[in-house]
């Protein structure tokens, strides 16, 4: 007595193959862009400091001794080892504790605005101070149907959603390109925006330029959902077939 289980596996393989087929409309970016078409990017990206940001501020002047009290360092500059400058943490009230001056509210301000504020505060102590300000913890998180999900630091203070997806290895063929979600935090309030990567007009989106701690989520498209369903169905079918085969072998050996 021969028992064949080839047919169910052939059906399952065929279903998986059909489910894995994706059209150009589902995977291509910038589908409506024409040849030699020009689109001016009027979108702007200005970093605004948020709670829990780490901010590097260095003050210098023509008189180093005068500007020294306005810079914080960790460790001593001895034996050729340079002291490490201390960054400022924006507290829950949006403040930093600056030397000599005291508490300064910088939440919601841009680096240029903080620079102007400090220059005004330091005018009684320094003449023409040079103030360098940098955000130290600019990271974005990319999740979902991308090659390498994770949290990525940036070297500067500006990154587009395309650059962030590039850091994550780009979308897989199972990623839904026309409905990518960007989650942004404003003073504890989460704002959800969606962007269509298949359109050239993405540069006009308010989330084309990401801000620090933005989360980008790429949901699965129909292909990804079908593959997940087929995979689950295949696992269940294999389990059932295995049980049936085991039972059949047991019965045949008892006969």
C-alpha positions as CSV (number, residue, x, y, z in Angstrom):
1,X,0.0,0.0,0.0
2,X,1.5,3.4,-1.1
3,X,0.4,6.7,0.3
4,X,1.4,9.8,-1.7
5,X,1.6,13.3,-0.2
6,X,3.1,15.0,-3.2
7,X,-0.1,16.7,-4.3
8,X,-0.7,18.9,-1.1
9,X,2.9,20.1,-1.2
10,X,2.7,21.0,-4.9
11,X,-0.4,23.1,-4.2
12,X,1.3,24.8,-1.3
13,X,4.4,25.6,-3.3
14,X,2.2,27.0,-6.2
15,X,0.3,29.2,-3.7
16,X,3.5,30.5,-2.2
17,X,4.9,31.3,-5.7
18,X,1.7,33.2,-6.6
19,X,1.8,35.1,-3.3
20,X,5.4,36.2,-3.9
21,X,4.6,38.0,-7.2
22,X,4.7,41.8,-6.9
23,X,3.8,44.4,-9.6
24,X,5.8,47.4,-10.5
25,X,3.1,49.6,-9.0
26,X,3.7,48.1,-5.6
27,X,7.5,48.4,-5.5
28,X,8.7,51.3,-7.7
29,X,9.5,54.8,-6.2
30,X,8.6,58.1,-7.8
31,X,6.3,56.6,-10.4
32,X,4.9,59.9,-11.5
33,X,8.2,61.6,-12.2
34,X,8.8,62.5,-15.8
35,X,12.1,62.7,-17.8
36,X,14.0,65.9,-17.1
37,X,11.2,67.1,-14.8
38,X,12.3,69.7,-12.2
39,X,10.7,70.0,-8.8
40,X,11.9,72.8,-6.5
41,X,12.2,71.7,-2.9
42,X,10.7,74.5,-0.8
43,X,10.4,72.3,2.3
44,X,12.5,73.4,5.2
45,X,14.0,71.5,8.1
46,X,15.0,73.4,11.3
47,X,16.1,71.5,14.4
48,X,14.1,72.4,17.5
49,X,15.4,71.2,20.9
50,X,13.2,68.7,22.8
51,X,13.1,67.3,26.3
52,X,15.8,64.7,26.9
53,X,18.0,66.1,24.1
54,X,21.8,66.2,24.7
55,X,23.2,69.5,23.6
56,X,26.9,70.4,23.2
57,X,27.6,74.1,23.8
58,X,31.1,75.6,23.6
59,X,31.9,79.2,24.2
60,X,35.1,80.9,23.1
61,X,36.4,84.4,22.8
62,X,39.6,86.4,22.1
63,X,40.3,86.0,25.8
64,X,40.3,82.2,26.6
65,X,40.6,82.9,30.4
66,X,37.4,84.9,30.3
67,X,35.4,82.3,28.4
68,X,36.7,79.3,30.4
69,X,34.1,79.5,33.2
70,X,31.3,79.1,30.6
71,X,32.5,75.6,29.5
72,X,32.1,72.5,31.6
73,X,34.7,69.7,31.3
74,X,35.0,66.2,32.9
75,X,38.5,65.1,34.0
76,X,41.7,67.1,34.1
77,X,44.0,67.9,31.2
78,X,47.0,66.2,32.5
79,X,49.6,63.8,31.0
80,X,48.5,64.7,27.5
81,X,44.9,63.5,28.1
82,X,42.4,66.1,27.0
83,X,39.5,66.8,29.3
84,X,36.1,65.8,28.0
85,X,33.5,68.5,27.5
86,X,30.2,67.9,29.3
87,X,27.0,68.0,27.3
88,X,23.8,69.6,28.6
89,X,20.6,67.5,29.1
90,X,17.3,69.3,28.4
91,X,15.2,68.5,31.5
92,X,11.5,67.8,31.8
93,X,10.9,71.6,32.0
94,X,12.8,72.2,28.8
95,X,15.7,73.8,30.7
96,X,19.5,73.4,30.8
97,X,21.7,74.5,33.7
98,X,24.3,76.8,32.2
99,X,27.5,77.8,34.1
100,X,27.3,81.3,35.7
101,X,24.1,82.2,34.0
102,X,21.9,79.5,35.5
103,X,18.7,77.9,34.1
104,X,17.9,78.6,30.5
105,X,14.8,77.4,28.7
106,X,15.8,76.1,25.2
107,X,13.0,73.6,24.5
108,X,11.3,74.6,21.2
109,X,14.2,76.8,20.2
110,X,16.5,76.2,17.2
111,X,20.3,76.2,17.6
112,X,20.4,79.7,16.1
113,X,17.8,81.0,18.5
114,X,19.8,79.5,21.5
115,X,22.9,81.1,20.1
116,X,21.3,84.5,20.1
117,X,19.9,84.0,23.6
118,X,23.3,83.0,25.0
119,X,25.0,85.9,23.2
120,X,22.6,88.2,25.0
121,X,23.2,86.6,28.4
122,X,26.9,86.6,28.0
123,X,27.2,90.2,26.8
124,X,27.9,91.3,30.4
125,X,30.9,88.9,30.6
126,X,32.4,88.5,27.2
127,X,33.0,90.7,24.1
128,X,31.9,89.1,20.8
129,X,31.8,85.5,22.1
130,X,31.8,82.6,19.6
131,X,29.1,80.0,20.5
132,X,29.1,76.6,18.9
133,X,26.0,74.5,19.5
134,X,25.3,70.9,18.4
135,X,22.6,68.4,19.0
136,X,24.4,65.2,20.2
137,X,21.6,62.6,20.2
138,X,19.9,62.9,16.8
139,X,18.7,59.4,16.1
140,X,15.8,58.0,14.0
141,X,14.2,54.5,14.3
142,X,13.1,52.5,11.2
143,X,10.9,49.5,11.8
144,X,8.8,47.1,9.7
145,X,9.5,45.8,6.2
146,X,13.1,47.0,5.8
147,X,16.3,45.1,5.4
148,X,17.8,46.2,8.7
149,X,15.3,47.5,11.3
150,X,16.9,49.5,14.1
151,X,17.8,52.9,15.6
152,X,20.3,54.9,13.7
153,X,22.4,58.0,14.8
154,X,23.0,60.7,12.3
155,X,26.2,62.8,11.9
156,X,24.4,66.1,11.3
157,X,21.1,67.7,12.3
158,X,19.2,67.0,9.1
159,X,18.1,63.7,7.5
160,X,15.4,62.9,4.9
161,X,13.2,59.9,5.2
162,X,14.9,58.5,2.1
163,X,18.3,58.7,3.8
164,X,16.9,57.0,6.9
165,X,15.4,54.2,4.8
166,X,18.8,53.9,3.1
167,X,20.5,53.5,6.5
168,X,18.1,50.6,7.2
169,X,19.0,48.9,3.9
170,X,15.8,50.1,2.0
171,X,12.4,48.6,1.9
172,X,12.0,44.9,1.1
173,X,9.7,43.9,-1.7
174,X,7.1,43.2,1.0
175,X,7.0,46.8,2.2
176,X,4.0,49.1,1.4
177,X,5.6,52.1,-0.2
178,X,2.5,54.3,-0.6
179,X,1.6,54.4,3.1
180,X,4.8,54.8,5.2
181,X,4.1,56.0,8.7
182,X,6.2,58.6,10.5
183,X,5.6,59.0,14.3
184,X,6.8,62.3,15.7
185,X,6.8,63.5,19.3
186,X,5.9,67.1,20.2
187,X,6.1,67.8,23.9
188,X,4.8,64.4,24.8
189,X,2.1,64.4,22.1
190,X,2.5,61.8,19.4
191,X,1.7,63.0,15.8
192,X,1.2,60.5,13.1
193,X,1.9,61.3,9.4
194,X,1.9,59.1,6.3
195,X,4.0,59.6,3.2
196,X,3.7,58.1,-0.3
197,X,7.1,57.0,-1.6
198,X,5.7,56.2,-5.0
199,X,5.0,59.9,-5.6
200,X,7.5,62.6,-6.6
201,X,5.6,65.0,-4.2
202,X,7.1,63.4,-1.1
203,X,9.5,66.3,-0.9
204,X,6.5,68.5,-0.1
205,X,5.6,66.3,2.9
206,X,6.1,67.8,6.4
207,X,7.9,64.6,7.4
208,X,10.2,64.4,4.3
209,X,12.8,65.9,6.7
210,X,12.9,63.9,9.9
211,X,13.5,65.3,13.3
212,X,15.3,63.7,16.2
213,X,13.7,60.6,17.6
214,X,11.2,60.2,14.8
215,X,10.0,56.6,14.2
216,X,9.5,55.4,10.6
217,X,7.3,52.3,10.2
218,X,6.9,50.4,6.9
219,X,3.8,48.1,7.0
220,X,3.6,44.9,4.9
221,X,1.9,45.1,1.5
222,X,-0.5,42.5,0.1
223,X,2.4,40.3,-0.9
224,X,3.8,40.4,2.6
225,X,0.5,39.7,4.2
226,X,-0.2,36.8,1.8
227,X,3.2,35.3,2.4
228,X,2.6,35.5,6.1
229,X,-0.8,33.8,5.7
230,X,0.6,31.2,3.4
231,X,3.5,30.6,5.7
232,X,1.2,30.1,8.6
233,X,-1.1,27.8,6.6
234,X,1.9,25.8,5.3
235,X,3.1,25.3,8.9
236,X,-0.4,24.1,9.9
237,X,-0.7,21.9,6.8
238,X,2.7,20.3,7.3
239,X,1.8,19.6,11.0
240,X,-1.4,17.9,10.0
241,X,0.2,15.9,7.2
242,X,3.0,14.8,9.6
243,X,0.4,13.7,12.1
244,X,-1.6,11.8,9.4
245,X,1.6,10.2,8.1
246,X,2.6,9.1,11.6
247,X,-0.8,7.6,12.2
248,X,-0.8,5.9,8.8
249,X,2.6,4.3,9.4
250,X,1.5,3.2,12.9
251,X,-1.7,1.6,11.5
252,X,0.1,-0.1,8.6
253,X,2.8,-1.5,11.0
254,X,0.0,-2.9,13.2
255,X,-1.8,-4.6,10.4
